[in-house]
Amino acid sequence: MTTGITGLDVAAAIAAAVVALGGAATLLYRWVRTMRRVVRGLGDFLEDWAGVEGRPGVPERPGVMQRLSSLEEKAAVIKHEVRPNSGSSLRDAVDRVDARTAHLDKPE
């Protein structure tokens, strides 16, 4: 579509090109900004997963697998204490106290 005025047609074409390039640059900027956020978040996730070595002024942070291993060890200790075994668990001690005090509950 032309207006018949060459200068006006050229100006309209240039304006349309500037608007199109501006829109494309805006979309590209937003996409790059979003990708930077995603990559930074992925880097944080991988750092948390693998852990971080200690360095001067920054303490060591264990990774997920090391932390899970620690939790499993603690759960094993708790499991040992709440189940009857060879007489050394907390459960065995409670059972012994209960057996010794059972006569207090009986009517005379």
C-alpha positions as CSV (number, residue, x, y, z in Angstrom):
1,M,0.0,0.0,0.0
2,T,1.5,3.3,-1.0
3,T,0.4,6.9,-0.6
4,G,1.9,8.1,-3.8
5,I,4.3,10.3,-2.0
6,T,7.7,8.7,-2.2
7,G,9.2,10.4,0.9
8,L,6.2,9.4,3.0
9,D,6.3,5.8,1.7
10,V,10.1,5.6,2.6
11,A,9.5,7.1,6.0
12,A,6.7,4.7,6.7
13,A,8.8,1.7,5.6
14,I,11.7,2.9,7.8
15,A,9.4,3.4,10.8
16,A,7.9,-0.1,10.3
17,A,11.4,-1.6,10.1
18,V,12.5,0.3,13.3
19,V,9.4,-0.9,15.2
20,A,9.9,-4.5,14.0
21,L,13.6,-4.4,15.0
22,G,12.7,-2.8,18.3
23,G,10.1,-5.5,19.0
24,A,12.6,-8.3,18.0
25,A,15.3,-6.8,20.2
26,T,12.8,-6.6,23.1
27,L,11.8,-10.2,22.7
28,L,15.5,-11.3,22.4
29,Y,16.4,-9.3,25.6
30,R,13.6,-10.9,27.5
31,W,14.5,-14.4,26.3
32,V,18.2,-13.9,27.2
33,R,17.2,-12.5,30.6
34,T,15.0,-15.5,31.3
35,M,17.7,-17.9,30.1
36,R,20.2,-16.3,32.4
37,R,17.9,-16.8,35.3
38,V,17.3,-20.4,34.4
39,V,21.0,-21.1,34.0
40,R,21.8,-19.4,37.3
41,G,19.1,-21.4,39.0
42,L,20.4,-24.6,37.5
43,G,23.9,-23.7,38.7
44,D,22.6,-23.1,42.2
45,F,20.8,-26.5,42.1
46,L,23.8,-28.4,40.9
47,E,26.0,-26.7,43.5
48,D,23.5,-27.6,46.2
49,W,23.3,-31.2,44.9
50,A,27.1,-31.7,44.7
51,G,28.0,-29.6,47.7
52,V,30.6,-26.9,48.0
53,E,34.2,-27.3,49.3
54,G,35.2,-25.0,52.1
55,R,37.4,-22.1,51.3
56,P,38.8,-19.2,53.4
57,G,35.8,-17.4,54.9
58,V,33.2,-19.8,53.5
59,P,32.3,-23.0,55.4
60,E,31.9,-26.3,53.5
61,R,28.4,-27.3,52.5
62,P,27.8,-31.0,52.1
63,G,25.9,-32.2,49.0
64,V,22.6,-34.0,49.0
65,M,24.0,-37.5,48.9
66,Q,26.3,-36.9,51.8
67,R,23.5,-35.3,53.8
68,L,21.2,-38.3,53.0
69,S,23.9,-40.7,54.1
70,S,24.2,-38.8,57.4
71,L,20.4,-38.9,57.9
72,E,20.4,-42.7,57.2
73,E,23.1,-43.2,59.9
74,K,21.1,-41.2,62.4
75,A,17.9,-43.1,61.6
76,A,19.7,-46.4,62.2
77,V,20.8,-45.2,65.6
78,I,17.2,-44.2,66.5
79,K,15.9,-47.5,65.1
80,H,18.4,-49.3,67.4
81,E,17.2,-47.4,70.4
82,V,13.4,-47.8,69.9
83,R,13.4,-51.6,69.3
84,P,14.1,-54.3,71.8
85,N,17.5,-55.9,71.3
86,S,20.2,-57.3,73.5
87,G,19.2,-55.2,76.5
88,S,21.1,-52.0,75.7
89,S,18.4,-50.0,73.9
90,L,16.2,-47.4,75.4
91,R,13.2,-49.6,74.7
92,D,14.7,-52.4,76.8
93,A,15.3,-50.0,79.6
94,V,11.7,-48.8,79.5
95,D,10.5,-52.4,79.4
96,R,12.6,-53.2,82.5
97,V,11.2,-50.2,84.4
98,D,7.7,-51.2,83.3
99,A,8.1,-54.7,84.6
100,R,9.5,-53.5,87.9
101,T,6.6,-51.1,88.5
102,A,3.8,-53.3,87.2
103,H,2.9,-54.3,90.8
104,L,2.2,-50.7,91.7
105,D,-0.7,-50.7,89.3
106,K,-2.4,-53.8,90.7
107,P,-5.1,-53.3,93.5
108,E,-4.1,-54.9,96.8
